[in-house]
Amino acid sequence: MKTKKLLMVFLIYVFTFTIISEIQPSPIAEVSEQQIFPISTTYKQ
């Protein structure tokens, strides 16, 4: 029962996050790009 409740909470979290990202696509995309690109450039060097 505990795992089922945890799974439901996780699904709700993912669902709400997708709705927020659809409503505001640009800020989240910019933040993710800013976090990903510096890491990739540092590993290349």
C-alpha angles and dihedrals in degrees: 000000000000093000091048091053090048091051091051091051090049092050091049090049092051091045093052091045092053091050091050091048090050092050093044107023100155103057094047092045091050092049093048091049092049090051096045103042099055089051092051092047092050092051091050091054 
